Amino acid sequence: MPSSSSWLSRHRNGAFYTLGLVLAGTLVCGGVIAGVHWVLTDAFAASDAALDESKGGAQRALLFPDATFEKVSAPAIEGLNSVYKTDAGDYVFDVQSKGYHGDVELMVGITSAGKVAGIQVVAEDETDGIGTNALTDEYFGTFTDLAASGALTVEDAGAGETKVDGVSGATFTANAVIADLNIAFEAYAQMGGK
């Protein structure tokens, strides 16, 4: 006489039943993870933005210690990431250009009088002891109080250019620093700088 039990009860210990349970559990877990991701996406983005701002805020404060900063609209210049203006009319430009191993990102402070106030490294991946020789306070100090106008070059200066020194053995990185400064100078000029 045939059994009246269902197919499921007869195969409860079989591979199909186990596969069905694993698939159901996977779908439930995937749904929970997708739901959590959907709910927290904005929170994660806001947290990342706050972290980036706090890092940048600390670097801006090194350039102008007693200032408060306001992000302003930046001109469309390749390599210009952002522009901040202080309550005293000074500017901080976040700029980047190609170094030897990737982009060299710097913050360049320019005073309301149109002089370079200082430079801070934001990000770089240059060779330690070689390329990083062009990312020192000593090298950056050679640009302090330099007029933020025209273009900088390591070659013989032409009209509207200022000749500056490079760093022996760190040519690519020094050129990236100079390119970053030129981007900041161009942005400063477009924003009404002297």
Residue pairs with C-beta under 8 A, 6 or more apart in sequence:
3 10
8 17
11 17
56 82
56 94
56 107
56 122
57 69
59 107
59 120
59 122
60 67
60 69
60 84
60 92
60 107
60 109
61 67
62 118
62 120
63 92
63 107
63 109
63 117
63 118
63 120
64 86
64 88
64 90
64 92
64 109
64 117
67 86
67 87
67 88
67 90
68 86
68 87
69 84
69 85
69 86
69 92
70 84
70 85
70 86
70 87
71 82
71 83
71 84
72 83
72 84
72 85
72 191
73 83
74 80
74 81
74 82
74 83
74 187
75 186
75 187
75 190
75 191
77 183
77 186
77 187
77 190
78 183
79 95
79 96
79 97
79 179
79 180
79 183
80 93
80 94
80 95
80 183
80 184
80 187
81 94
81 95
81 96
81 105
82 93
82 94
83 91
83 92
83 93
83 94
83 187
83 191
84 91
84 92
84 94
85 91
85 92
86 92
88 112
89 112
90 109
90 110
90 111
90 112
90 117
91 109
91 110
91 188
91 191
91 193
92 107
92 108
92 109
92 110
93 107
93 108
93 110
93 183
93 184
93 187
93 188
94 105
94 106
94 107
94 122
95 105
95 106
95 107
95 108
95 180
95 181
95 183
95 184
95 187
96 103
96 104
96 105
96 106
96 122
96 123
96 180
97 103
97 104
97 176
97 179
97 180
97 183
98 104
98 172
98 176
98 179
99 124
99 125
99 126
99 131
99 172
99 173
99 176
100 126
100 127
100 131
100 172
100 173
100 176
101 125
101 126
101 127
101 131
102 124
102 125
103 123
103 124
103 125
103 176
104 121
104 123
104 124
104 126
104 135
104 173
104 176
104 177
104 180
105 121
105 122
105 123
105 124
105 180
106 119
106 120
106 121
106 122
106 177
106 180
107 119
107 120
107 122
108 116
108 118
108 119
108 180
108 181
108 184
109 116
109 117
109 118
109 119
109 120
110 116
110 117
110 148
110 184
110 185
110 188
110 193
111 117
113 194
114 147
114 148
114 149
114 188
114 193
114 194
115 144
115 145
115 146
115 147
115 148
116 143
116 144
116 145
116 146
116 148
116 181
117 144
118 140
118 144
119 140
119 143
119 177
119 181
121 135
124 131
124 132
124 135
124 173
126 132
126 134
126 135
126 170
126 172
126 173
130 169
130 170
131 170
131 172
131 173
132 170
132 173
133 139
133 167
133 169
133 170
133 173
134 166
134 167
134 170
134 173
134 174
134 176
134 177
135 173
135 177
139 167
139 174
139 177
140 177
142 164
142 165
143 164
143 181
146 152
146 162
146 164
147 162
148 184
148 185
148 188
148 193
148 194
149 185
149 188
149 189
149 193
149 194
150 160
150 161
150 162
150 185
151 160
151 161
151 162
151 182
151 185
152 161
152 162
152 163
152 164
152 178
152 181
152 182
152 185
153 161
153 162
153 163
153 164
153 178
154 163
154 164
154 165
154 166
154 174
154 175
154 178
155 163
156 163
157 163
164 178
166 174
166 175
166 178
167 173
167 174
